[in-house]
Amino acid sequence: MTGNDIRTVVYDVVCAIPPGRVTSYGAIARAIGAPHHARLVGRVMAGCCDVGIPAQRVVDSAGRLSGRIAFGPGRMEALLEAEGVFVANSRVRNFRKVFWDPLKELGF
């Protein structure tokens, strides 16, 4: 896949995440057939905070808001909380409960 193909596929998966749910960079990487490339997914996500992609719904594998710096102070937390995802200390509370697995949900 080319860089544009990867970006398109990653964005498609992210856009499928329902409001009130989150997934991880690694789960997206597994879903697109690149299980060892969670950091690549992170790099793709770094540039989409203001382009209509719900990037706030992507966190690290422990539920930490590792991409929060790209949003500006408190914005990622506010976006998630507006969707009903509770955040404490820059980490999704009840992470397992709100985790959305694209591999399972999208049938990749």
Contacts in CASP RR format, 6 or more apart in sequence:
PFRMAT RR
TARGET T0000
AUTHOR 0000-0000-0000
METHOD contacts of the structure
MODEL  1
MTGNDIRTVVYDVVCAIPPGRVTSYGAIARAIGAPHHARLVGRVMAGCCD
VGIPAQRVVDSAGRLSGRIAFGPGRMEALLEAEGVFVANSRVRNFRKVFW
DPLKELGF
1 9 0 8 1.000
6 32 0 8 1.000
6 34 0 8 1.000
6 40 0 8 1.000
6 44 0 8 1.000
7 44 0 8 1.000
9 32 0 8 1.000
10 28 0 8 1.000
10 32 0 8 1.000
10 41 0 8 1.000
10 44 0 8 1.000
10 45 0 8 1.000
11 44 0 8 1.000
11 48 0 8 1.000
11 53 0 8 1.000
13 23 0 8 1.000
13 28 0 8 1.000
13 31 0 8 1.000
13 32 0 8 1.000
13 102 0 8 1.000
13 106 0 8 1.000
14 23 0 8 1.000
14 28 0 8 1.000
14 45 0 8 1.000
14 48 0 8 1.000
14 53 0 8 1.000
14 54 0 8 1.000
14 55 0 8 1.000
14 57 0 8 1.000
14 58 0 8 1.000
15 53 0 8 1.000
15 54 0 8 1.000
16 102 0 8 1.000
16 105 0 8 1.000
16 106 0 8 1.000
17 23 0 8 1.000
17 54 0 8 1.000
17 57 0 8 1.000
17 58 0 8 1.000
17 100 0 8 1.000
17 102 0 8 1.000
18 100 0 8 1.000
19 54 0 8 1.000
19 57 0 8 1.000
19 83 0 8 1.000
20 57 0 8 1.000
20 80 0 8 1.000
20 83 0 8 1.000
20 84 0 8 1.000
20 85 0 8 1.000
20 98 0 8 1.000
21 57 0 8 1.000
21 85 0 8 1.000
21 98 0 8 1.000
21 99 0 8 1.000
21 100 0 8 1.000
22 57 0 8 1.000
22 58 0 8 1.000
22 59 0 8 1.000
22 63 0 8 1.000
22 80 0 8 1.000
22 85 0 8 1.000
22 92 0 8 1.000
22 95 0 8 1.000
22 98 0 8 1.000
22 99 0 8 1.000
22 100 0 8 1.000
23 57 0 8 1.000
23 58 0 8 1.000
23 59 0 8 1.000
23 99 0 8 1.000
23 100 0 8 1.000
23 101 0 8 1.000
23 102 0 8 1.000
24 38 0 8 1.000
24 58 0 8 1.000
24 59 0 8 1.000
24 60 0 8 1.000
24 61 0 8 1.000
24 63 0 8 1.000
24 99 0 8 1.000
25 38 0 8 1.000
25 39 0 8 1.000
25 41 0 8 1.000
25 42 0 8 1.000
25 45 0 8 1.000
25 58 0 8 1.000
25 59 0 8 1.000
25 60 0 8 1.000
25 61 0 8 1.000
25 66 0 8 1.000
26 35 0 8 1.000
26 38 0 8 1.000
26 41 0 8 1.000
26 61 0 8 1.000
27 61 0 8 1.000
27 99 0 8 1.000
27 101 0 8 1.000
27 102 0 8 1.000
27 103 0 8 1.000
28 38 0 8 1.000
28 41 0 8 1.000
28 58 0 8 1.000
28 102 0 8 1.000
29 35 0 8 1.000
29 36 0 8 1.000
29 37 0 8 1.000
29 38 0 8 1.000
29 40 0 8 1.000
29 41 0 8 1.000
30 102 0 8 1.000
30 103 0 8 1.000
31 102 0 8 1.000
31 103 0 8 1.000
31 106 0 8 1.000
31 108 0 8 1.000
32 41 0 8 1.000
32 108 0 8 1.000
33 108 0 8 1.000
34 40 0 8 1.000
34 41 0 8 1.000
38 61 0 8 1.000
41 58 0 8 1.000
42 58 0 8 1.000
42 67 0 8 1.000
45 53 0 8 1.000
45 55 0 8 1.000
45 58 0 8 1.000
45 67 0 8 1.000
45 70 0 8 1.000
46 67 0 8 1.000
46 70 0 8 1.000
47 55 0 8 1.000
47 70 0 8 1.000
48 55 0 8 1.000
49 55 0 8 1.000
49 70 0 8 1.000
49 71 0 8 1.000
54 79 0 8 1.000
55 67 0 8 1.000
55 70 0 8 1.000
55 71 0 8 1.000
56 71 0 8 1.000
56 75 0 8 1.000
56 76 0 8 1.000
56 79 0 8 1.000
56 80 0 8 1.000
57 80 0 8 1.000
57 83 0 8 1.000
57 100 0 8 1.000
58 67 0 8 1.000
59 65 0 8 1.000
59 66 0 8 1.000
59 67 0 8 1.000
59 92 0 8 1.000
59 95 0 8 1.000
60 66 0 8 1.000
62 91 0 8 1.000
62 95 0 8 1.000
63 91 0 8 1.000
63 92 0 8 1.000
63 95 0 8 1.000
64 90 0 8 1.000
64 91 0 8 1.000
64 92 0 8 1.000
65 76 0 8 1.000
65 77 0 8 1.000
65 80 0 8 1.000
65 87 0 8 1.000
65 90 0 8 1.000
65 91 0 8 1.000
65 92 0 8 1.000
67 76 0 8 1.000
68 74 0 8 1.000
68 75 0 8 1.000
68 76 0 8 1.000
68 77 0 8 1.000
68 90 0 8 1.000
71 79 0 8 1.000
77 87 0 8 1.000
77 90 0 8 1.000
80 87 0 8 1.000
80 92 0 8 1.000
81 87 0 8 1.000
85 92 0 8 1.000
85 98 0 8 1.000
86 92 0 8 1.000
86 93 0 8 1.000
86 94 0 8 1.000
87 93 0 8 1.000
92 98 0 8 1.000
102 108 0 8 1.000
END
